[in-house]
Structure formats: C-alpha cells, structure tokens
Amino acid sequence: MSRPRTTAGKRNVQQHKREKAKAKQEKRAARRVEGPEVSASPVQASEAELLAELVEIQTAVEAATMSLEEFEERRDNIGRQLAEIERASS
C-alpha cells in the first residue's frame, strides 16, 4: 500500500494538473486561430485515404507510438479535410 501524500504534495499535484489543463486550452485556442489558414488549402486525399489514416493514427496511439496531443492534432486535421470533401460534394 502506498504512503498517503502530504497536504503540500496534494497541492503540488493539483497545481500541476491546473497548469497542464491551461496549457492545453491555450494550445487549442491557438489551433482555432490557425484553423482557417489550414482549411484554405485544397484537400489532397480522398475520403477513403483519410479514413485509413484515421485508423492508422488510432492504432499508433493505442500502441503508444504517438502522443495523445499529436493524435488530436492530426485527427482534427483529418476532420477538417473530411468536412471540406463533404462541402465540395454538396
């Protein structure tokens, strides 16, 4: 059985969690600002290729060969490209 943390230790852990969450929010906000620039580029891949890439990156995350942050970034990019394909076909 592990030793219980001290009050200061608990406080440090909570502070670290808050800082990490804040950094993550700022990173996401920065990506949203950059979003229109990325979506302005033409879609290079087909829908099938994008779905295959999505499966590939999910497998990479499950195998722990890709960070969760990189996965989220690539997943969002694939989502934007799929939305662009959908808009183009409508």
Secondary structure, DSSP 8 states (H G I E B T S, - for coil): ------HHHHHHHHHHHHHHHHHHHHHHHHHHHHHHHHHTS---S-HHHHHHHHHHHHHHHHTTSS-HHHHHHHHHHHHHHHHHHHHHH-
